[in-house]
Amino acid sequence: MSIKMIAIDIDGTLLNSQHQLTDKVKHTLQQKSAEGVKIVLATGRPTIGTHHVVQQLGFNTDDNFIISYNGSLVSSAGSKKTYVKHGLTYDDFLEIEVLSRAIGVHLHFQDQQTMYTCNRDISPYTVHEAFLTRIPLVYRTVEEITPEIDIIKAMFIDHQDVLDAAAKKIPAAFKEKFTTVKSAPFFLEVLNPLASKGNAVRELAGKLNIQPSEIMSLGDNENDLSMIEFAGIGVAMGNGLDSVKEIADKITLSNDEDGVAYAIDKWA
């Protein structure tokens, strides 16, 4: 069966290690899009952090899609029409913020336009994330965060050893209530329990009448596992984690070797 949708992680997959989109990958995706294949950028980034990639690809149309915030939001790349949304409530924020202090890690969270932190000693990883995704960063006290802020996702962030130690202190009940997934050694994301890249691909495919067997998904990290497992052809990057390679149907070249283009040319 032919591939009708290709879901692609951005960092570590679509972009090389210099955070660049190569001409070979760009032209391969443009050709597939011209053939009618739905191209879906599936990322942990906020939607605003994908706009420059969408523009480079020339995908500012409603024929292509963006899965952002690790599956919490699905929108068209053109009109930004929302197809799927699974955010966090104000009470969720309060619970997550209290836990961050209890386990001793930094925290930031995002709505569709802004990244917030209640940490006076702002984590360098928060600054890194804001710079990488081009989202404005603001400091607010807990009291200044109001129910009117439409929080999409939260992130525990810290040095890898600090974060890994803190993760072991997270209560089982918390993990049952939220989706928690690592998207980088220094990022542990906290999401609505319905939010994951795999669920987002499934929900979007259902709306577009596309079967799992007609989908290719490509990724490199833990937060890509669900969509790689869901797709008819799940592809791990050569630079990906071993856990991703173990569950993938195929393993392509690294992101510094145009691995996305190689996989599409060979298996799509």
Residue pairs with C-beta under 8 A, 6 or more apart in sequence:
1 211
1 213
1 214
1 232
2 214
3 37
3 214
3 215
3 216
3 232
3 233
3 267
3 268
4 36
4 37
4 38
4 210
4 214
4 215
5 37
5 38
5 39
5 40
5 201
5 204
5 205
5 208
5 210
5 214
5 215
5 216
6 29
6 32
6 37
6 38
6 39
6 40
6 215
6 216
6 217
6 218
6 264
6 268
7 40
7 42
7 67
7 197
7 201
7 215
7 216
7 217
7 218
7 227
7 231
8 14
8 29
8 39
8 40
8 41
8 42
8 217
8 218
8 219
8 260
9 42
9 43
9 197
9 218
9 219
9 220
9 221
9 223
9 224
10 41
10 42
10 43
10 45
10 50
10 53
11 19
11 43
11 44
11 45
11 132
12 219
12 220
12 221
12 237
12 239
12 240
12 255
13 218
13 219
13 220
13 224
13 237
13 255
13 259
13 260
14 21
14 25
14 41
14 53
14 255
14 260
15 21
15 53
15 255
16 22
16 255
16 256
17 239
17 255
17 256
19 132
21 53
21 56
21 57
22 258
22 261
24 258
24 261
25 258
25 260
25 261
26 56
26 57
27 261
28 260
28 261
28 264
28 265
29 39
29 57
29 59
29 260
29 261
29 264
30 57
30 58
32 39
32 264
32 268
33 39
33 57
33 59
33 63
33 64
37 268
38 63
38 64
38 65
38 208
38 210
39 57
39 59
39 64
39 65
40 64
40 65
40 66
40 67
40 201
40 204
41 50
41 53
41 54
41 64
41 65
41 66
41 67
41 77
42 67
42 71
42 197
42 200
42 201
42 217
42 219
42 224
42 227
43 49
43 50
43 66
43 67
43 68
43 70
44 68
44 69
44 70
44 183
44 187
44 189
44 223
45 68
45 69
45 132
45 133
46 68
46 69
46 110
46 112
46 115
46 133
46 135
46 152
47 66
47 68
47 69
47 73
47 75
47 80
47 112
48 112
48 113
48 133
48 134
48 135
49 68
49 132
49 133
49 134
49 135
50 66
50 68
51 134
52 134
54 60
54 64
54 66
54 77
57 64
59 77
60 77
60 78
61 76
61 77
61 78
62 76
62 77
62 78
62 79
62 81
63 78
64 76
64 77
64 78
65 74
65 75
65 76
65 77
65 83
65 204
66 73
66 74
66 75
66 76
66 77
67 73
67 74
67 197
67 200
67 201
67 204
68 74
68 75
69 110
69 152
69 153
69 191
69 195
70 153
70 181
70 183
70 189
70 191
70 195
70 196
70 197
70 223
71 86
71 191
71 195
71 196
71 197
71 198
71 199
71 200
71 226
72 85
72 86
72 87
72 152
72 153
72 191
72 192
72 195
72 200
73 82
73 84
73 85
73 86
73 87
73 112
73 152
74 82
74 83
74 84
74 85
74 200
74 203
74 204
75 81
75 82
75 83
76 83
83 203
83 204
83 207
84 200
84 203
84 204
86 191
86 192
86 194
86 195
86 199
87 150
87 151
87 152
87 153
87 192
88 96
88 109
88 151
88 152
88 153
88 154
88 190
88 191
88 192
89 151
90 145
90 146
90 147
90 149
90 151
92 151
92 154
92 178
92 192
93 109
93 145
93 151
93 154
94 142
95 174
96 107
96 109
96 154
96 178
96 190
97 107
97 118
97 142
99 170
99 171
99 174
100 106
100 107
100 156
102 169
103 156
103 166
103 167
103 169
103 170
104 162
104 166
105 156
105 157
105 158
105 162
105 163
105 166
105 188
106 117
106 119
106 121
106 122
106 123
106 125
106 126
106 156
106 157
106 158
107 117
107 118
107 119
107 154
107 155
107 156
107 157
108 115
108 116
108 117
108 119
108 123
108 126
108 129
108 137
108 154
108 155
108 157
109 115
109 116
109 117
109 151
109 153
109 154
109 155
110 116
110 135
110 151
110 152
110 153
110 154
110 155
111 149
111 150
111 151
111 152
112 150
112 152
113 135
113 136
114 135
114 136
114 137
114 138
115 126
115 129
115 130
115 133
115 135
115 136
115 137
115 138
116 137
116 138
116 139
116 140
116 145
116 149
117 123
117 126
117 137
117 138
117 139
117 140
118 139
118 140
118 141
118 142
118 145
119 126
119 139
120 139
122 137
122 139
123 157
123 158
125 157
125 158
125 186
125 187
126 137
126 157
127 137
129 135
129 155
129 157
129 187
130 136
130 137
153 189
153 190
153 191
153 192
153 195
154 189
154 190
154 191
155 187
155 188
155 189
155 190
156 163
156 166
156 167
156 187
156 188
156 189
156 190
157 163
157 186
157 187
157 188
158 166
158 186
159 186
160 185
160 186
163 185
163 186
163 187
163 188
167 180
167 188
170 180
174 180
177 193
178 190
178 191
178 192
178 193
179 189
179 190
179 191
179 192
179 193
179 194
179 195
179 196
180 188
180 189
180 190
180 191
181 188
181 189
181 191
181 196
181 222
181 223
182 188
182 189
182 221
182 222
182 223
183 189
183 221
183 222
183 223
184 221
189 223
196 223
196 226
196 227
197 217
197 219
197 223
197 224
197 226
197 227
198 225
198 226
198 227
198 228
198 229
198 230
199 226
200 227
201 215
201 217
201 227
201 230
201 231
202 212
202 230
205 211
205 212
205 214
205 215
211 232
212 230
212 231
212 232
213 232
214 232
215 230
215 231
215 232
215 233
216 231
216 232
216 233
216 234
216 235
216 263
216 264
216 267
216 268
217 224
217 227
217 228
217 230
217 231
217 233
217 234
217 235
218 224
218 228
218 235
218 236
218 237
218 252
218 259
218 260
218 263
219 225
219 227
219 228
219 235
219 236
219 237
219 240
219 244
220 236
220 237
220 239
220 240
220 241
220 244
220 255
221 240
221 241
221 244
222 241
222 243
222 244
224 240
224 244
225 243
225 244
225 247
227 234
228 234
228 235
228 236
228 244
228 247
228 248
229 247
233 249
233 250
233 267
233 268
234 247
234 248
234 249
234 250
235 248
235 249
235 250
235 251
235 252
235 263
235 267
236 244
236 245
236 247
236 248
236 250
236 251
236 252
237 244
237 251
237 252
237 253
237 254
237 255
237 259
238 251
238 252
238 253
238 254
238 255
238 257
238 259
239 254
239 255
239 256
239 259
240 248
240 251
245 251
250 263
250 266
250 267
252 259
252 260
252 262
252 263
252 266
253 259
253 262
253 263
